């Protein structure tokens, strides 16, 4: 099993962050996942019932103001997960991701905690909630794994609403929660 768990964020208006910081977000959040998958593939292919679990984010559901680079990388991880799950399933490898909303971690408290979206929604998940989801995916039957696992009630509600609501409504709600 491979657990791709790396993430850094930049949480300011896009143009206010140095370009090097945006590049770091892409390097860690997307290239790190690509590198991990590529390096692990030969070993996963030799291991019956193997799986890849990519840490994603609810930010992948719709682009977040002041988290533009972070949301973009997590949306890319979500798409990479879908593509590799299709490609690698014939080789006996499942590729899935986990999408939590805001989790009580140093990244949230130190980097994004002051954002209006975080203040509006609150931080309702603990690291143990995410760990429990990882454990369930890592130890559950491979055949019935969903490609995307939404962690927490808020994330599940947002995932359903983002599919059912028209695009303009998703955009309006996202902008209002972020104070735009």
C-alpha atoms as one frame of an Amber mdcrd trajectory, in Angstrom:
protein
   0.000   0.000   0.000   1.068   3.537  -0.726  -0.279   6.471   1.269   0.461
   9.754  -0.478   0.083  12.234   2.353   1.782  15.503   1.573   0.359  18.952
   1.422   1.285  22.560   1.804  -0.902  25.581   1.200  -0.744  29.227   0.362
  -3.721  31.086   1.805  -3.651  34.614   0.528  -5.074  36.301  -2.522  -3.278
  34.668  -5.447  -1.279  37.684  -6.575   0.003  38.444  -3.060   1.900  35.180
  -2.695   5.354  34.883  -4.244   5.403  32.783  -7.396   7.957  30.490  -5.741
   5.371  29.639  -3.052   2.810  28.647  -5.709   5.460  26.468  -7.345   6.209
  24.821  -3.991   2.517  23.982  -3.561   2.489  22.326  -6.998   5.782  20.520
  -6.333   4.653  19.051  -3.012   0.927  18.497  -3.535   0.879  17.266  -7.134
   4.373  16.296  -8.174   4.886  14.527  -4.846   1.849  12.327  -5.517   2.961
  11.649  -9.087   6.479  10.770  -7.905   5.140   8.480  -5.178   2.817   6.632
  -7.542   5.486   6.244 -10.189   8.131   4.986  -7.753   5.765   2.584  -5.981
   4.134   1.093  -9.082   6.580  -1.821  -9.590   6.133  -2.889  -5.952   2.368
  -2.415  -5.973   2.100  -4.520  -9.131   3.850  -7.410  -7.353   1.643  -7.169
  -4.254  -1.777  -8.835  -4.369  -4.585  -6.543  -3.210  -2.420  -3.447  -3.314
  -3.851   0.028  -3.181  -2.840   3.652  -3.319  -4.517   6.160  -1.022  -4.038
   9.757  -2.081  -4.772  12.517   0.409  -6.978  14.958  -1.369  -9.206  17.698
   0.012 -12.737  19.032  -0.173 -11.043  21.987  -1.887 -10.914  19.746  -4.953
 -14.704  19.960  -5.269 -14.726  23.635  -6.240 -11.892  26.184  -6.446 -11.450
  28.125  -3.218 -10.581  31.830  -3.107  -7.301  32.429  -1.273  -6.484  28.743
  -1.734  -6.287  28.805  -5.538  -3.020  26.888  -5.972  -3.875  24.439  -3.205
  -7.353  23.760  -4.623  -5.924  23.379  -8.129  -3.385  20.789  -6.984  -5.986
  18.842  -5.018  -8.348  18.847  -8.036  -5.444  17.486 -10.088  -4.822  14.769
  -7.482  -8.517  13.855  -7.677  -8.320  13.509 -11.467  -5.031  11.600 -11.271
  -6.655   9.217  -8.794  -9.579   8.562 -11.142  -7.307   7.983 -14.137  -4.848
   5.689 -12.345  -7.636   3.666 -10.764  -8.915   2.883 -14.256  -5.430   2.187
 -15.647  -4.097   0.123 -12.759  -7.201  -1.838 -11.784  -6.367  -4.466 -14.447
  -3.038  -4.924 -12.655  -4.779  -5.561  -9.330  -4.023  -2.100  -7.938  -6.778
   0.179  -6.632  -6.157   3.916  -6.514  -8.459   5.942  -4.251  -8.462   9.266
  -2.478  -9.726  10.807   0.731 -11.354  14.233   0.763 -11.760  15.862   4.176
 -12.834  19.440   4.763 -10.817  21.412   7.339  -8.968  19.177   9.810  -7.577
  20.353  13.142  -3.909  20.190  12.139  -0.997  22.603  12.095  -1.673  23.444
   8.441  -5.172  24.625   9.288  -4.278  26.447  12.499  -1.044  28.011  11.179
  -1.792  28.550   7.500  -5.516  28.758   6.710  -7.231  29.197  10.076  -7.856
  32.910   9.643  -9.659  32.519   6.325 -13.332  33.496   6.326 -14.327  30.113
   4.888 -12.713  28.327   7.837 -14.379  30.700  10.272 -17.773  30.254   8.565
 -17.637  26.443   8.452 -15.538  25.757  11.503 -13.025  22.978  11.967 -15.033
  19.858  12.776 -12.581  17.094  11.912  -9.668  15.758  13.910  -6.675  13.871
  12.542  -8.150  10.682  14.039 -11.229  11.058  11.784  -9.019  11.046   8.713
  -6.869   8.244  10.138  -9.999   6.137  10.673 -10.965   6.585   7.016  -7.452
   5.665   5.912  -7.559   2.550   8.089 -10.939   1.499   6.695  -9.680   1.879
   3.131  -6.366   0.179   3.868  -7.966  -2.853   5.525 -11.336  -3.128   3.753
 -12.098  -5.344   0.783 -10.351  -3.969  -2.281 -13.173  -4.779  -4.683 -15.761
  -2.459  -3.103 -13.610   0.607  -2.421 -15.094   3.876  -3.633 -12.682   5.977
  -5.663 -13.503   9.025  -3.502 -14.085   8.912   0.249 -15.561  12.062   1.739
 -14.593  12.448   5.397 -17.137  14.059   7.711 -20.743  15.067   7.309 -19.934
  18.555   6.011 -17.757  17.179   3.235 -20.388  14.614   2.260 -23.050  17.321
   2.089 -20.827  19.603  -0.005 -19.977  16.751  -2.375 -23.655  15.970  -2.973
 -24.627  19.625  -3.294 -21.801  20.331  -5.741 -23.148  17.580  -8.001 -26.799
  18.617  -7.727 -26.514  22.401  -7.711 -26.050  24.439 -10.857 -22.536  25.816
 -11.336 -23.601  29.410 -10.672 -24.996  28.366  -7.281 -21.779  26.554  -6.285
 -19.813  29.630  -7.290 -22.123  31.996  -5.391 -22.029  29.943  -2.166 -18.237
  29.551  -2.344 -17.762  33.282  -2.891 -20.105  34.233  -0.026 -18.478  31.868
   2.460 -15.075  33.313   1.544 -16.300  36.880   1.911 -16.170  37.772  -1.779
